[in-house]
């Protein structure tokens, strides 16, 4: 019998669709244990708004999570002062970050085998006077690691990023040999650990159009990217490139590759989201814990309507469970 896996699920921005996506899990029996990390009164208010008959049970680490139809386990977090769907409130910002902290610390302490996150609203958190650029960077700091890697994935495609939430004008300077080496090394290692790929093949995009056109459209490929890839290849990491981004995402290249590595956020993610929006998962690599997330935002216009699609959340939970099992297996092999 497979070992039980318990995942923490943060409900995200209270005004968004995160709470109702979490509540929708109660519509069916679940095989994996899921604990909602959120304000229980907020969840109860959203359930009432949507007319959902969901029983929420307080959870402690010595308890088995509820898996039955119509019931969910909740680890209550204080501080949510406004429950109105679709209306942001800066007063909830600290509470939102507290849910992430509680879930991540629970993973580090062994209470959870991984965490799944519903969407947060970066703007309202920053408007509250709290500097916040995203889940990825927040968890990097909380877990005390030097570098993390954002990767989005569907069944058919994995796209990782060298840089994440940076203005476009800052991207070139951020692509250094050190950063590229760290990102590619983490991506290679975690494809092995979490996805069971013995020798990953990684396609690497150039930064400039046509991968610089031999220096005529930019020299980053010549001066930074290609020398770094040569070093990585000498270390046994199978990296191919730099390739022009406009042709990298074609069957000719992707059919026998395990992941693509894009230089910046909007170079790789539009392709992946066009190919699989609503069924993709956001994965943070390089952490000592498992973290997956949905591939969409808070969708304030849909909050409270009951029309939000939970497909990406189901994918994030399924992938989180798979990664948690792989991590446990890898840890046992090392012991």
C-alpha positions in Angstrom: 0.0 0.0 0.0 1.3 3.5 -1.0 2.5 5.6 1.9 0.0 8.4 2.8 0.9 11.9 1.6 -0.4 15.0 3.4 -0.3 18.3 1.5 -0.9 21.8 2.9 -3.2 23.9 0.6 -3.1 27.7 1.2 -6.3 29.4 0.1 -4.6 32.5 -1.3 -6.2 36.0 -1.6 -9.5 35.9 0.3 -11.2 38.2 -2.3 -10.2 35.9 -5.2 -11.2 32.5 -6.4 -8.8 30.6 -4.2 -11.2 29.9 -1.3 -13.9 28.5 -3.6 -11.4 26.3 -5.5 -10.3 24.9 -2.2 -13.9 24.3 -1.1 -14.7 22.6 -4.4 -12.3 19.7 -3.4 -15.1 18.5 -1.0 -17.3 17.6 -4.0 -15.5 14.2 -4.4 -13.6 11.6 -2.4 -9.9 12.2 -2.3 -7.0 9.8 -2.2 -4.4 12.2 -1.0 -4.6 14.0 2.3 -5.1 17.8 1.9 -5.2 20.3 4.8 -6.5 23.8 4.0 -4.3 26.5 5.6 -6.6 29.4 5.8 -9.1 31.3 8.0 -11.9 28.9 8.8 -14.5 31.7 9.2 -13.5 33.1 5.8 -14.0 29.6 4.2 -17.3 29.2 5.9 -18.5 32.6 4.6 -17.5 31.7 1.0 -19.3 28.3 1.4 -22.5 30.1 2.5 -22.2 32.6 -0.4 -22.0 29.7 -2.9 -24.6 27.5 -1.1 -22.0 24.8 -0.6 -22.7 22.1 2.1 -19.1 21.6 3.3 -18.2 20.6 6.8 -14.8 22.0 7.9 -12.9 20.1 10.6 -10.1 21.7 12.7 -6.8 19.8 12.0 -3.8 19.1 14.1 -0.5 17.3 13.1 -1.6 14.2 15.0 -4.8 13.9 12.9 -5.5 12.2 9.6 -6.9 14.7 7.1 -10.5 14.2 6.1 -10.9 12.7 2.6 -14.7 12.1 2.4 -17.3 13.9 0.3 -18.6 17.0 1.8 -15.8 17.5 4.4 -12.4 19.1 4.5 -9.6 19.6 7.2 -8.5 23.1 8.1 -5.5 24.5 9.9 -6.9 27.8 10.9 -4.8 31.0 10.5 -5.9 34.2 12.3 -5.9 37.7 10.8 -8.4 37.6 7.9 -10.6 40.6 8.6 -12.6 40.9 5.3 -14.4 38.1 3.5 -16.0 39.9 0.6 -15.6 38.1 -2.7 -14.1 40.3 -5.4 -13.1 43.2 -3.2 -9.5 43.5 -2.2 -8.6 44.7 1.3 -5.0 45.6 2.3 -5.8 44.6 5.9 -5.7 40.9 4.8 -2.2 41.1 3.3 -0.3 40.0 6.4 -2.8 37.1 6.9 -2.1 35.9 3.3 1.6 35.8 4.0 1.1 34.1 7.3 -0.7 31.2 5.6 2.3 30.7 3.4 4.6 30.8 6.4 2.5 28.3 8.4 2.4 25.9 5.4 6.1 26.2 4.6 7.2 25.7 8.2 4.9 22.8 8.5 6.7 21.2 5.5 10.1 21.9 7.0 9.0 20.4 10.3 7.6 17.3 8.7 3.9 17.9 9.4 3.3 18.1 5.7 4.9 16.4 2.7 4.5 19.4 0.5 2.5 22.6 -0.1 0.1 23.7 -2.8 -0.8 27.4 -3.2 -3.9 29.1 -4.5 -3.3 32.5 -6.1 -2.3 35.6 -4.2 -2.6 39.2 -5.3 0.8 40.8 -5.4 -0.5 44.3 -5.9 -2.6 44.5 -2.8 0.2 43.0 -0.6 2.6 45.7 -1.9 -0.1 48.4 -1.4 -0.2 47.3 2.3 3.5 48.4 2.5 4.9 44.8 2.4 7.5 44.2 -0.3 6.4 41.1 -2.1 7.3 39.9 -5.6 5.8 36.4 -5.5 5.5 33.0 -3.9 8.7 31.9 -5.4 10.9 34.6 -3.9 9.0 34.6 -0.6 9.6 30.8 -0.1 13.2 31.2 -1.2 13.8 33.6 1.6 11.8 31.7 4.2 13.6 28.4 3.4 17.0 30.2 3.4 18.2 29.0 0.0 20.4 31.0 -2.4 18.6 30.2 -5.6 15.2 28.8 -6.6 13.8 28.1 -10.1 10.3 28.7 -11.3 9.0 26.0 -13.6 5.6 25.6 -15.2 4.5 22.3 -16.6 1.8 20.5 -18.4 1.6 16.8 -19.3 3.5 17.7 -22.6 5.8 20.6 -21.7 8.0 21.9 -18.9 9.4 25.5 -19.0 11.8 26.8 -16.4 13.0 30.4 -16.1 16.4 31.9 -15.5 14.9 35.2 -14.3 11.3 35.6 -13.0 9.6 38.8 -11.9 12.0 41.4 -13.3 11.3 44.4 -15.5 12.5 43.6 -19.0 15.1 46.4 -18.9 16.9 44.5 -16.0 16.9 41.0 -17.6 20.2 41.2 -19.5 22.2 42.3 -16.5 20.7 39.6 -14.4 21.7 36.8 -16.7 25.2 36.1 -15.3 27.3 32.9 -15.6 26.7 32.3 -11.9 22.9 32.6 -12.1 22.6 30.5 -15.3 24.8 27.8 -13.8 22.8 27.7 -10.6 19.5 27.6 -12.4 20.5 24.9 -14.9 22.1 22.8 -12.1 19.0 23.0 -10.0 16.7 22.2 -12.9 18.8 19.2 -13.9 19.0 17.8 -10.3 15.3 18.3 -9.6 14.2 16.7 -12.9 16.0 13.7 -11.6 14.7 13.8 -8.0 11.1 14.8 -8.6 10.4 13.4 -12.0 12.5 10.3 -12.3 14.4 11.4 -15.4 17.8 9.7 -15.3 19.6 12.1 -17.8 17.5 15.2 -18.5 17.8 16.9 -21.8 17.3 20.7 -21.4 16.8 23.1 -24.3 18.2 26.6 -23.5 16.8 29.7 -25.2 18.9 32.6 -26.3 18.1 36.0 -24.9 18.0 37.9 -28.2 16.1 37.4 -31.4 17.6 34.6 -33.4 19.8 33.9 -30.4 21.8 37.0 -31.2 22.4 36.3 -34.9 26.2 35.7 -34.3 26.5 38.8 -32.3 24.6 41.1 -34.7 21.5 41.3 -32.5 23.2 41.2 -29.1 26.3 39.6 -27.6 24.8 38.0 -24.4 24.8 34.6 -26.2 28.5 34.8 -27.2 29.8 36.4 -24.0 27.7 34.7 -21.3 25.2 32.0 -22.3 27.3 29.8 -24.7 30.5 29.7 -22.5 28.3 28.8 -19.5 26.6 26.0 -21.4 29.9 24.6 -22.5 31.0 24.4 -18.8 27.8 22.7 -17.9 28.2 20.2 -20.7 31.7 19.4 -19.4 30.1 18.6 -16.0 27.7 16.1 -17.6 24.6 18.2 -17.8 22.8 17.8 -21.1 22.0 21.3 -22.2 21.3 22.2 -25.8 21.6 25.8 -27.1 21.4 28.7 -27.0 18.5 28.2 -29.4 16.3 30.9 -31.0 13.2 31.1 -28.8 10.9 31.4 -31.8 11.9 28.0 -33.0 12.8 26.2 -29.8 9.1 25.6 -29.0 8.5 23.4 -32.0 8.1 19.6 -32.3 11.5 19.4 -34.0 13.2 20.4 -30.7 10.7 19.5 -28.1 9.9 15.9 -29.1 13.0 14.5 -27.4 13.5 17.1 -24.7 12.6 17.0 -21.0 12.4 20.8 -20.3 13.0 24.2 -21.9 14.9 26.9 -20.1 13.8 30.4 -21.0 15.8 33.5 -20.1 12.8 35.6 -18.8 9.2 35.3 -17.7 7.4 36.3 -20.9 9.7 34.4 -23.2 8.6 31.0 -22.2 5.4 31.2 -20.2 3.1 32.5 -22.9 3.9 29.4 -25.0 3.2 27.1 -22.2 0.0 28.8 -21.1 -1.3 28.9 -24.7 -0.6 25.2 -24.9 -2.2 24.2 -21.5 -3.7 27.1 -19.6 -6.1 25.8 -16.9 -4.3 22.4 -16.6 -0.8 23.6 -16.0 1.1 23.7 -12.6 3.6 26.1 -11.3 6.5 24.4 -9.5 9.3 25.9 -7.4 12.5 23.9 -7.7 15.6 24.3 -5.5 13.6 24.4 -2.2 14.1 21.8 0.5 10.3 21.2 0.3 7.8 20.4 -2.4 5.8 23.4 -3.6 3.3 23.5 -6.5 0.7 26.1 -7.5 -2.1 26.9 -9.9 -1.2 28.5 -13.2 -3.6 31.4 -12.9 -4.3 34.5 -10.9 -7.0 35.6 -8.4 -9.7 36.2 -11.0 -11.6 38.7 -8.9 -14.3 39.0 -11.5 -15.2 35.3 -11.0 -14.9 35.2 -7.2 -18.1 34.3 -5.5 -19.8 33.2 -8.8 -19.1 29.5 -8.5 -17.8 29.6 -12.2 -14.1 29.3 -11.5 -12.4 26.2 -13.0 -10.6 24.0 -10.5 -8.7 22.1 -13.2 -5.3 23.7 -12.5 -5.7 23.2 -8.7 -6.4 19.5 -9.2 -3.3 19.3 -11.4 -1.2 21.1 -8.8 -2.3 18.6 -6.1 -1.7 15.6 -8.3 1.8 16.8 -9.2 2.6 17.8 -5.6 1.7 14.3 -4.5 3.9 12.8 -7.2 6.8 15.0 -6.3 6.4 14.3 -2.6 6.4 10.5 -3.2 9.5 10.9 -5.4 11.3 13.0 -2.8 10.5 10.4 -0.1 11.9 7.7 -2.3 15.0 9.6 -3.1 15.6 10.4 0.6 15.3 6.7 1.4 17.8 5.7 -1.2 20.3 8.2 0.2 19.9 6.8 3.8 
